[in-house]
């Protein structure tokens, strides 16, 4: 459960301060602590409120002293200054010292509410962004892979167990989940083969006519175009690891030769007659259901069992959303322009990233971050920079012109329809949380509640939506 935001109200007029604090607390659903002097205010600030509202004239000093304290302590809590004296000089002095805003007494409550609401919303966004940035900076790195997903941690544990062995492994996962990177992690964890080469073969990219030669090599003159003896991938990986990516795409006719190589640890070049011993650890990967391929006769059952000695399954990115900020930050650092710091993601941008389905998984995220690292000019990446997702229903369509209706009525109906669809999407993203929905919409909780009632939207219907 998210803690309520808190405000420190500093005013020596105890009764009016109490009434104002109760009004703010009830209307904005926040905790309000009241302090009557600087000494009490400093204790209150130590409890890290999200906002301070302070009178300039206090019994034991000037309220602007709190701004100096903020600078020294690096807390950077926004401060709204009030005074019964007013005057341009006080306003200028307050703003020059870092005040968020300046209000004169008697307080215009409506204006105060707007200022406070905006300040709290911005502070919540800032706090969330800082939290996620701290999480991204934390040490969740394993052999160049980053994750704090419990599922991925179990995969990493299995990699460590594979290290002292030469066991063949099969990695399963959707396209773009990082299967080759995991294979490299297994190679690096290997006791016997990590000093040897890591050789990768994309079985889906090799033409069938060249597959056998590519994997096992060939002798000079063994076929048209074979002008020289050539080593295959097995020999090139000698003493190291051979990674067979998308092994389910291997031609059925060549699968017995791969099976023999795995069983005998020997190969023969195309056109050759000499058996060549190979000391190679084999790791295969697939985005297909190999068991189904076996049942359909498209993959040999004995080869499947030989490859599937130890199976590691990589979850899609949508099932490990806690890793998205980590990966986004890592990619932003990688693609930062030379001599410039990596761009930061706003809280809204991180929320948008975590809500995206990522059908292309980590590869899609990497490509996105590379693009925005080049195209976004500022230091902060906002949600609008990401260009994620499809347009809302009806987006891009022209409103039908009905001359039987007055223009004002037609505009009102179109606006109401757009507002309802916007609220539905915002509620879906917020999983029915009205406070979160209000942040997305840039409105107050009261306004959102009123609009939900106006459009007949029930927040409970959005709480059970699948993530």
Buried (B, 14 or more C-beta within 10 A) or exposed (E): EEEEBBBBBBBBBEEEBBEBBEBBBEBBBBBBBBBBBBEBBBEBBEEEBBBBBBBBBBEEBBBBBBBEBBEEEEEEBBBBBBBEEBEEEBBEBBEEBBBBBBBBBEBEEEEBBEBBBBBBBBBBBBEBBEEBBEBBEEEBEBBEBBBBBEEBEEBBEBBEEBBEBBBBBBBBBBEBBBBBBBBBBBBBBBEBBBEBBBBBBBBEEBEEEEBBBBBBBBBEEBEEEBEEBBBBBBBBBBBBBBBBBBBBBBEEEBBEBBBBBBEEBEBBBBBBEEEBEBEBBBBBBBBBEBEEBBEEEBBBEEBBEBBBBBEBEBBBBBEBBBBBBBBBBBBBBEBEEEEEEBBBBBBBBBBBBBBBEBEBBBBBBBEBBBBBBEEBEEEEBBBEBBEBEEEEEEEEEEEEEEEEEEEEEBEEEEEEBBBBBBBBBBBBBBBBBBBBBBBBBEBBBBEBBEBBEEBEBEBEEBEEEEE
